[in-house]
Amino acid sequence: MLRGILAGVGLSLATVLVSYRTGLISITGESAQGSLQSRHPTKEEVRKAIEELRAAFVDKEAVSTDPDVLTTYGSSPNSYHPESPHAAVVHVMSTEDVVKVVNVARKYRISVVTYGGATSLEGHFSGEHGKSICLDMAGMDKILQINEADGDLICQAGARWEDINQELKDRGIPLFFPLDPGPGATIGGMIGTGCSGTNAVRYGTARAEWFLNMTVVLPNGKVIKTRRRARKSSAGFDTSKLFIGAEGTLGVVTEATIRLAPVVPNKVAMAQFPDVERAVSAVQEILNTPYGPQIQCAELVDDHMMAAINTAGLASKSYPVRDTLFFKIQGTPSTIKDAAESIKKITRKHGSQQFEFAQSEQEAAELWENRKYALTSTIASGGEGARVWTTDVCVPVSKLPELVYETKKDLAASNLRSTIVGHVGDGNFHALIIFNSDDELHVVSEIVHRLVHRAIAMDGTCTGEHGVGVGKKIYLTEELGEDTVELMRTVKNAIDPLNIMNPSKVGSSLLTTQSTHKPAQLYPDSNDSGKK
């Protein structure tokens, strides 16, 4: 009976759930501390759901159950977390297509997992053991409307940020979308993970005002707009923010209005240092000068990463193998000149013996292109069969030198090869750890756990921009506290009481999972300050 009642409800259940969670009423007979759980569908229900999906789409190729396709869409070559194939992959082309899928999924209580650019590193689109429907958003990649005078653009969720910026450039429109995560990332995925990128020091992250409104298909099949297109609004809760970082656990974003920024001239500069700590300290001081706002990007590439870039051979020249900062300085020619002089003095103060501008636009473009392909270069440097685990932590900027030092020390003790890249202007860095066997994978996993615990102990976060997915959910209670996690769970249960939207990820009932890794046991000297 409960299943029949719940199948037709949506947001109207929120009040009931709040009362339920506070112990005022009981819906299922569970204790007030319980939560609604996913009921896995039977094989027969999955079969019927697939039949209904095929009947709902005119294009018979829209629904795929090919085993190879199901495995591909349920796994990632860059993720080392639990993975599983889906029951079906549906190639959707419109919001109406998504509604069809969600309605069938709700009827049979089958999980819905959204698949965008497949750039996830935390298992966001892993399947539910052959009992989930994967929504392939690749066909929803259209730019629907460009409002140049208003500085915004409406697009479907499958549009890639690089394609958007190329289209604006091709049309001669002097605007761009400044969020720049990994190559191939889509707008929907960027919203879902609350992404960032190299421009974050100047333009912020997805959680800033870059997504003005969204079209979302809710678990009950309703389609909502989170806001209007105005630059700002005080009309109630900011429901757009509700879906940023939700990783598809509250609904499926199908369209978005994104804010654009003016293209500002910039120059690329490089400074090299005797060690990472001095490089990071230099950035801290630079950003606190009057020229700080002229810094569009401040990127760290350690000596191992510089060597990997040279080995990969993707650039037209080799670079000295030292810990290196790359800057993008934006503004008028005179502003750039003044800012560069200030930066040069500060970097010298922190031990840099070399500061130079890229000599051409091509060289400048190559510097940033190689930074974007840091993962590819690192894998190539590892030799045949090499794999790479990419970490993602963020701490207050003043804590970053200590965190990088401790991490480099830990990596050196493990005898594993690694590279480091980071958005040091906002305290975010990535250690890319190379391994060649499952035995080494276990060692890497322990290093990653120590790194995360170390970052949280410094009042930081387990993920600066990659999101939670499967890989980071065990840390949420440690980072945020049980009451905050309970609030997330309450929101999840209110919007998705059947728990069909990307379950087992952030916001799910499984957030009660606790990490079994204790920093005091695994890294007893994590607060060592002997580096001085």
C-alpha positions in Angstrom: 0.0 0.0 0.0 2.8 2.4 0.9 4.4 1.9 -2.5 1.2 2.9 -4.2 0.8 6.0 -2.1 4.4 7.1 -2.5 4.5 6.5 -6.3 2.3 9.5 -6.9 3.9 11.9 -4.4 6.6 14.5 -4.7 7.5 17.7 -2.9 4.1 17.7 -1.1 5.5 14.9 1.0 8.1 17.2 2.5 6.0 18.3 5.4 5.1 14.7 6.2 8.7 13.7 6.2 9.8 16.5 8.4 7.1 15.5 10.9 8.2 11.9 10.5 11.8 12.6 11.1 11.1 14.6 14.2 9.0 11.7 15.6 5.6 13.4 15.4 4.2 10.7 13.1 5.2 7.3 11.7 4.7 6.4 8.0 6.3 3.0 7.8 6.5 1.8 11.4 10.3 2.6 11.4 11.8 4.6 14.2 11.9 8.3 13.9 15.7 8.0 13.2 15.2 5.9 10.1 15.0 7.0 6.5 13.2 5.8 3.4 15.4 3.2 1.6 15.7 2.1 -2.0 13.7 -1.1 -2.8 15.7 -2.9 -5.5 13.4 -3.9 -8.4 13.0 -7.5 -9.4 14.3 -8.8 -12.7 10.8 -8.9 -14.0 10.1 -5.3 -13.0 13.4 -4.3 -14.8 12.3 -6.2 -17.9 8.9 -4.5 -17.9 10.4 -1.1 -17.4 12.7 -1.6 -20.4 9.8 -2.7 -22.5 7.8 0.4 -21.6 10.8 2.6 -22.4 11.2 1.1 -25.8 7.5 1.6 -26.5 7.8 5.3 -25.3 10.5 6.2 -27.8 10.0 6.4 -31.6 13.7 5.9 -32.2 14.3 2.2 -31.4 18.0 2.9 -31.0 17.3 5.2 -28.1 17.2 2.4 -25.5 20.2 0.1 -25.4 20.8 -3.1 -23.4 24.0 -4.1 -25.1 26.3 -5.6 -22.4 29.3 -3.7 -23.6 27.4 -0.4 -23.6 26.0 -1.0 -20.1 29.5 -1.7 -18.8 31.0 1.4 -20.5 28.3 3.7 -19.1 28.6 2.2 -15.6 32.3 2.6 -15.2 35.2 5.0 -15.6 38.8 4.3 -16.5 39.9 7.1 -14.1 38.0 5.9 -11.1 39.1 3.2 -8.6 35.8 3.0 -6.7 33.1 0.3 -6.8 31.5 0.2 -10.2 28.6 -1.7 -11.8 26.8 -1.8 -15.1 23.3 -0.4 -15.7 20.2 -2.3 -16.8 19.6 0.0 -19.7 21.1 3.2 -21.3 18.6 5.7 -22.7 19.9 8.3 -25.2 17.6 11.3 -24.5 17.3 14.4 -26.7 14.9 16.7 -24.8 13.4 17.5 -21.4 10.3 15.6 -22.5 12.4 12.4 -23.1 13.8 12.7 -19.6 10.3 13.0 -18.1 9.4 9.7 -19.9 12.3 7.9 -18.4 11.7 9.3 -14.9 8.0 8.3 -14.9 8.9 4.7 -15.9 11.7 4.6 -13.3 9.4 5.8 -10.6 6.7 3.3 -11.5 9.1 0.4 -11.0 11.3 2.1 -8.4 14.4 1.8 -10.7 17.3 4.1 -10.1 18.1 6.9 -12.6 21.7 7.8 -13.1 22.7 10.7 -15.3 25.7 10.5 -17.7 27.3 13.6 -19.1 30.9 14.0 -20.3 32.2 10.9 -18.5 35.0 13.0 -16.9 34.1 12.1 -13.3 36.8 10.8 -11.0 34.6 9.8 -8.1 32.3 7.2 -9.5 29.3 9.6 -10.0 27.7 7.6 -12.8 28.4 4.0 -11.6 25.4 1.7 -12.0 23.2 -0.1 -9.4 24.2 -3.7 -10.1 22.2 -4.0 -13.3 19.1 -2.4 -11.8 19.5 1.2 -12.9 18.6 3.3 -15.9 21.4 5.5 -17.3 20.4 8.8 -19.0 22.9 9.6 -21.7 22.7 13.4 -22.1 25.2 13.6 -25.0 22.4 14.4 -27.5 21.2 17.3 -25.4 24.1 19.5 -26.3 22.5 22.5 -28.0 22.9 26.1 -27.4 19.4 27.4 -27.4 19.7 31.1 -27.0 22.5 33.7 -26.7 21.6 37.0 -25.0 24.7 39.0 -25.8 23.2 42.3 -24.4 22.4 40.6 -21.1 25.7 38.6 -20.9 24.0 35.2 -20.6 23.3 32.1 -22.6 20.7 29.2 -22.5 21.8 25.7 -23.3 21.0 22.1 -22.8 22.7 20.2 -20.0 24.9 18.1 -22.4 26.6 21.1 -23.9 30.3 21.2 -23.2 31.9 24.3 -21.8 34.7 24.3 -24.4 32.2 24.1 -27.3 30.2 27.0 -25.8 33.3 29.2 -25.7 34.3 28.2 -29.2 30.9 29.1 -30.5 31.0 32.5 -28.9 34.5 33.1 -30.4 33.4 31.9 -33.8 30.4 34.3 -33.7 32.7 37.2 -32.8 31.0 37.7 -29.4 33.5 39.1 -26.9 32.1 37.0 -24.0 33.1 33.6 -22.5 32.0 31.2 -19.8 34.8 31.3 -17.3 34.4 28.0 -15.4 36.9 25.6 -16.9 37.2 22.2 -15.4 38.7 19.2 -17.2 38.4 18.8 -21.0 35.0 17.4 -22.1 33.0 18.4 -19.0 29.4 19.3 -19.7 27.2 22.0 -18.1 25.0 19.4 -16.4 28.1 17.7 -14.9 29.6 21.0 -13.8 26.3 21.8 -12.0 26.1 18.4 -10.4 29.6 18.4 -9.0 29.8 22.2 -8.2 32.9 22.4 -10.3 35.8 24.8 -10.4 38.9 25.1 -12.6 42.0 27.2 -13.3 40.0 30.5 -13.4 38.6 30.1 -9.9 41.0 32.5 -8.3 39.4 35.3 -10.4 36.0 34.1 -11.3 35.0 31.7 -8.5 33.3 28.3 -8.8 30.0 26.8 -9.9 28.6 27.8 -6.5 29.0 31.5 -7.4 26.5 33.3 -9.6 27.3 31.6 -12.9 24.2 29.5 -13.2 21.2 31.9 -13.2 18.5 29.3 -13.5 17.9 25.7 -14.5 15.2 23.4 -15.9 15.0 20.3 -13.7 13.0 17.1 -14.0 12.1 16.1 -10.4 11.7 12.5 -9.2 7.9 12.9 -9.4 8.1 13.7 -13.1 7.3 17.4 -12.7 9.4 20.0 -14.6 10.5 23.1 -12.8 12.4 26.3 -13.5 14.5 27.2 -10.5 14.5 31.0 -11.2 14.0 33.6 -13.9 16.8 35.0 -16.0 17.4 38.1 -14.0 20.9 38.6 -12.6 19.6 38.6 -9.0 16.5 37.7 -7.1 15.4 37.7 -3.4 12.3 35.6 -4.2 12.5 32.9 -1.5 15.0 30.1 -1.3 17.7 30.0 -4.0 16.6 26.6 -5.5 19.2 26.8 -8.2 21.9 26.3 -5.5 20.0 23.3 -4.2 20.9 21.4 -7.4 24.5 22.6 -7.6 26.7 19.9 -6.0 23.7 17.5 -5.7 25.2 15.1 -8.3 21.8 14.2 -9.8 20.4 12.9 -6.5 17.6 15.4 -6.4 16.6 15.6 -10.0 17.9 15.8 -13.6 19.0 19.2 -14.9 18.1 19.4 -18.6 18.7 23.1 -19.4 20.6 26.0 -17.8 21.0 29.7 -18.2 24.6 30.5 -17.7 26.2 33.9 -17.0 29.0 35.0 -19.3 32.0 37.3 -18.6 33.8 39.8 -20.9 36.9 38.5 -22.6 39.8 40.4 -21.0 43.3 40.5 -22.6 45.9 38.5 -20.6 49.5 37.4 -20.6 51.0 34.2 -19.3 54.0 34.3 -17.0 56.1 31.6 -15.4 58.1 31.6 -12.2 60.2 28.7 -10.9 61.2 27.9 -7.3 63.5 25.7 -5.3 60.5 24.0 -3.6 56.7 23.9 -3.6 56.3 25.5 -0.2 58.0 28.7 -1.3 56.0 28.8 -4.5 52.7 28.5 -2.6 53.8 31.1 -0.1 54.5 33.5 -2.9 51.0 33.2 -4.3 49.5 34.0 -0.9 51.4 37.3 -0.8 50.7 38.2 -4.4 46.9 37.7 -4.0 46.9 40.1 -1.0 48.5 43.0 -3.0 46.5 45.6 -4.9 47.4 43.6 -8.1 45.7 40.5 -6.7 42.4 41.2 -8.7 44.5 41.2 -12.0 45.5 37.5 -11.4 43.1 35.4 -13.5 44.9 32.1 -12.7 47.7 31.0 -10.3 48.6 27.4 -11.0 51.2 25.2 -9.4 53.0 22.5 -11.3 55.6 20.6 -9.3 59.0 19.4 -10.6 57.6 15.9 -11.2 54.8 17.3 -13.3 57.2 19.5 -15.3 59.2 16.3 -16.1 56.0 14.5 -17.1 55.0 17.3 -19.5 58.4 17.2 -21.1 58.2 13.4 -21.4 54.7 13.5 -23.0 56.1 15.7 -25.7 52.8 17.6 -26.2 54.5 21.0 -26.1 56.9 22.5 -28.8 59.6 23.0 -26.2 60.9 21.5 -23.0 60.8 23.4 -19.7 63.2 23.4 -16.8 62.3 20.7 -14.3 61.5 22.8 -11.2 58.5 23.6 -9.1 56.7 26.1 -11.2 54.0 28.7 -10.9 52.0 29.8 -14.0 50.1 33.0 -13.9 47.5 34.6 -16.2 47.6 38.3 -15.6 44.7 40.2 -17.1 44.0 43.9 -17.9 45.2 46.7 -20.1 48.9 46.5 -21.2 49.9 49.1 -18.6 48.1 47.2 -15.8 49.6 43.9 -16.9 53.1 45.5 -16.9 52.7 47.0 -13.4 51.2 43.7 -12.0 54.1 41.7 -13.6 56.7 43.9 -11.9 55.0 43.5 -8.5 54.7 39.7 -9.0 58.4 39.4 -10.1 59.6 41.2 -6.9 57.5 39.0 -4.7 58.5 35.7 -6.4 62.2 36.7 -6.0 61.6 37.4 -2.4 60.4 33.8 -2.0 63.4 32.3 -3.8 62.5 32.3 -7.5 65.4 32.9 -9.8 63.4 32.9 -13.0 60.4 34.9 -14.1 59.4 35.2 -17.7 56.4 35.8 -20.0 55.4 33.3 -22.7 57.0 34.6 -25.8 54.0 34.0 -28.1 50.3 33.3 -28.0 51.1 29.7 -29.1 53.5 29.2 -26.2 51.0 30.7 -23.8 48.2 28.4 -25.1 50.5 25.4 -24.8 51.3 26.1 -21.2 47.6 26.0 -20.3 46.8 23.1 -22.6 49.4 21.0 -20.9 48.1 22.0 -17.5 44.7 20.8 -18.7 46.1 17.5 -19.8 48.1 16.9 -16.6 46.4 13.5 -16.1 47.3 12.4 -19.6 50.9 13.5 -19.2 51.2 11.8 -15.8 49.9 8.5 -17.1 52.3 8.7 -20.1 55.2 9.2 -17.7 54.3 6.1 -15.8 55.1 3.8 -18.7 53.1 0.8 -20.0 50.2 -0.3 -17.8 50.4 2.8 -15.5 47.3 4.0 -13.8 46.8 7.2 -11.8 44.7 8.1 -8.8 43.8 11.8 -8.8 43.2 13.4 -5.4 41.3 16.6 -4.7 41.5 18.5 -1.4 41.2 22.1 -0.5 42.2 24.0 2.7 42.4 27.7 3.8 45.2 29.2 1.6 47.5 29.8 4.6 47.4 26.1 5.4 48.3 25.0 1.9 52.2 25.1 2.2 52.0 22.8 5.2 49.5 20.4 3.5 51.7 20.2 0.3 54.8 19.6 2.4 53.2 16.8 4.4 51.8 15.2 1.3 55.1 15.3 -0.6 56.8 13.7 2.5 54.2 11.0 2.6 54.5 10.2 -1.1 58.3 10.1 -0.9 58.2 7.6 1.9 55.9 5.4 -0.1 58.4 5.2 -3.1 55.5 5.8 -5.4 55.8 8.2 -8.3 53.5 11.2 -8.4 52.9 14.6 -9.7 51.2 17.7 -8.2 49.1 20.4 -9.9 47.0 22.9 -8.0 44.8 26.0 -8.1 46.9 27.4 -5.3 45.2 30.8 -5.4 42.2 29.2 -3.6 44.0 26.4 -1.6 43.1 23.5 -3.9 45.6 21.0 -5.2 45.7 17.6 -6.8 48.3 14.9 -6.2 48.3 12.5 -9.1 49.7 9.2 -7.8 51.0 6.6 -10.3 50.7 2.9 -9.7 51.2 -0.3 -11.7 49.6 -3.1 -9.7 46.8 -3.9 -7.3 49.3 -4.2 -4.5 50.4 -0.6 -5.1 46.7 0.5 -5.4 46.2 -0.5 -1.8 49.2 1.7 -0.8 47.8 4.6 -2.9 44.4 4.2 -1.2 46.0 4.6 2.3 47.9 7.7 1.1 44.7 9.2 -0.2 42.9 8.6 3.1 45.7 10.2 5.0 45.7 13.2 2.7 41.9 13.7 3.1 42.0 13.4 6.9 45.0 15.8 7.0 43.1 18.4 4.9 39.9 18.1 7.1 42.1 18.5 10.3 43.3 21.8 8.8 39.6 23.0 8.5 39.6 22.0 4.8 37.5 19.7 2.6 37.7 16.3 1.1 36.8 17.7 -2.3 37.5 21.1 -3.7 35.9 20.5 -7.1 35.6 16.9 -8.1 32.5 16.2 -6.0 31.6 13.4 -3.6 30.2 10.5 -5.8 31.1 7.1 -4.4 34.6 7.9 -3.4 34.2 10.7 -0.9 30.9 10.1 0.9 32.7 8.3 3.8 34.2 11.6 4.8 31.2 13.8 5.0 30.3 13.2 8.6 33.9 13.9 9.7 34.0 17.1 7.6 30.5 18.5 8.1 29.2 16.9 11.3 26.2 14.5 11.7 23.6 17.2 12.1 24.6 18.8 8.7 24.6 15.4 7.1 21.2 14.7 8.6 19.9 18.0 7.1 21.1 16.8 3.6 19.4 13.5 4.2 16.2 15.2 5.1 16.3 17.3 1.9 17.0 14.1 -0.1 14.1 12.2 1.5 11.7 15.1 1.0 12.4 15.5 -2.7 13.1 11.9 -3.6 11.3 9.7 -1.1 11.7 6.6 -3.2 15.5 7.2 -3.4 15.6 6.6 -7.2 17.8 9.5 -8.2 21.4 8.4 -8.3 21.3 6.6 -4.9 24.3 5.6 -3.0 25.9 9.0 -3.7 25.9 12.3 -1.8 22.6 13.0 -0.1 21.5 9.4 0.0 20.5 7.4 3.1 24.0 5.8 2.9 25.6 9.0 4.2 25.5 7.4 7.6 28.5 5.4 6.5 31.5 6.3 8.6 35.1 6.2 7.5 37.2 3.4 9.0 40.4 5.2 8.4 41.8 7.1 11.4 44.4 9.7 10.8 46.0 9.2 14.2 46.7 5.5 13.4 47.8 5.9 9.8 49.7 9.1 10.0 50.7 9.9 13.6 53.0 12.8 12.6 50.4 14.6 10.5 50.9 17.7 12.5 54.7 17.6 12.3 56.1 21.1 11.7 59.7 20.1 11.5 60.1 21.3 7.9 61.1 24.7 9.3 
